[in-house]
């Protein structure tokens, strides 16, 4: 009631005799505590939501790589389902199903108001069953066992396998294993994997370099052909040189291919025969196995080592099986490189604009209009920036660059399509209002007396800005850049148009000249989340990966912000100390 | 052997639950044998239905030719023709055939028609929530559920599950509709095959991807939606379909799709820009060969679709001028 009193009444109340109840003695609006409560409450709710969200992501993300036990469930139909239990829910079975059940089971369901429980098992073995997950109703279950000898095999193809390792073959000699922990398997596996990484190294890096140089020869020749024509002397000379070089590279290529082929040949002799619980067998190469472990027979230290090795794989490997397995290294690198480039583009541009607006421009209608426009720019939907980036940067700018500098590669576009550079510039455009506004605020917070003091000592305007204003404003400017960075790293929608793709294992930085390839498409953690969560074949299997990737993206932004804050604090100390 | 100790007794009397047998490849499909001198960049722009499949092929192809760079973008079949015409993509995966207008635009620029490769078979599945007891739907009913114009001729609109014969708690439950966005080939094909080119109801919630449709259906009990069968999860089930009232119902399985019994079966295509007067460059030719090989078709199974037969491959090879 008192909240609606008018001020006069409140004053009258205050002067009234003390017989009145105490809380009516003053206007609630004048007292302030309720507002403190409301403000504190709002903060509390905000914090709770943020912490809740972070906890959810953290909990789900951290738990994903923990090795889970494998249950072998026998159901009333005599069927066996072996898999990791992923989640349990209540549901209402149809009357026909209930009617077919035993008396006891019906009673249990009736006691729960018609609800029954069911569990989703991740059964793996997609090559045998054509499904990855299966629901099992609790009333169907006869017994659940956790046999110690059952293994989970992570494969490079077809997803996980659940069953037994029947035998291995090393160079044609079949060895039947007598326990899950047989060292002979571990040894063979380590050998095969070592050869496999050797093959990867030869094929990816060494042959890659050779192919790159062959391609470079072809492009040089093509360039001269475009410039001087096929009949010119320059062309025939270059052609001769290029042919010789190419022939040499070709023999190098063949040598490397042979080397890889020999390793492959050795690995082909090393196979493993797996048997699922139904008795069906499958023989695969040992090098196709990423890791294998007896899920129900693990000590704590083994569990931890599997957990860590899965994290390491996730952080350092390339994605497999249409992004649902393997790692996200290219995406981490892409996100990081793009954000860094964006900061390099946005910081000088934003700061210079703000400096001019605040320090030099005559504060009039035009400047006010520009300022409003800048603020409005912050409200433009990000996808519109994406369209602009594609149309202007990629097609117009990039297209012209291709015409001028890369005519030998046409019709294949080099810069004339989405790529790292255009993505960074598009995001720079998207975040520049944040930097401008923050910088302007920071500049206006520098006391007028300091500027006047500097000018009075005979410093020029630029000297004043450089030595007095900017150092003071720097922490504020850095805050703006940090905000821009956080915004840019989490943005996905415009990137889908200007350079982010589902699969691009080539990093934009490598050992081949010119080392930094700004024109390349790249992978991005944000897009990876969208892709795995909403585009993958089995969304159920993708769900844990979504959480892990989200955790990683948040972590990456956190690390980048923290480092920016550390830099800011150092600058602050340095400049504040050196001033007066 | 190590495992016989614990569960051999159980195995002796029972079979492992495996309602779906593994799908077999046509034994006449050829193994892929890599050749030398293949490298360069490939870009594929097009269907979302084929997005994962293209990625799997790209991964497999890259394992053969480590230095080929392949980029894949999948935002809908309608994005494929413009990309092929502009030359920004070498492959245009589509989940529907190109329309006349799209082919004309292509022909205007290049003077010849784009070449089509049939890469996989998809039974376009109608998904419902896993607890939904619906046994079968006729195509007319599907039309009346999704379409406001009901071109297939069913007289009454269908808005609740009771309208298609469900009882109990389902009788009064409204049907909530999920579908794809209009850039999608799945959207176009479903419209043509199940709705006789009628119009979708305004209440169809258009999703940006096939997987999104399945997820939406999984979390909404009264839902129905359509998308490629490859995206099926344990939380949804496919509804068997029939062409006529009282006819036999066929579920979306490989056998029914091959036999032509499942009424909305389609090919998944990849379009390429191939000058009929010239041989294709080795990079694209090898990729096409890989897709149509045993390994490529194994990836089709891996992605949940059905592989094509050697007969179809032969036709594709002829169209591409390969041997």
Interface residues (C-beta under 8 A of the other chain):
Chain A: X72 X74 X75 X77 X78 X79 X80 X81 X82 X91 X92 X94 X95 X96 X120 X126 X127 X128 X129 X130 X131 X132 X133 X134 X135 X145 X147 X148 X149 X150 X157 X158 X164 X165 X166 X167 X176 X177 X178 X179 X180 X203 X204 X207 X208 X211 X212 X214 X215 X253 X254 X257 X275 X276 X277 X278 X279 X320 X321 X322 X323 X411 X412 X413 X417 X496 X501 X502 X503 X504 X505 X506 X521 X533 X534 X535 X536 X537 X538 X539 X540 X542
Chain B: X1 X2 X3 X5 X6 X7 X10 X11 X13 X14 X15 X16 X17 X18 X20 X21 X22 X23 X36 X39 X40 X41 X43 X48 X51 X52 X53 X55 X56 X58 X59 X62 X66 X67 X69 X70 X71 X72 X73 X74 X75 X87 X88 X130 X131 X133 X168 X169 X208 X209 X210 X211 X212 X214 X215 X218 X230 X231 X232 X233 X234 X235 X301 X302 X303 X304
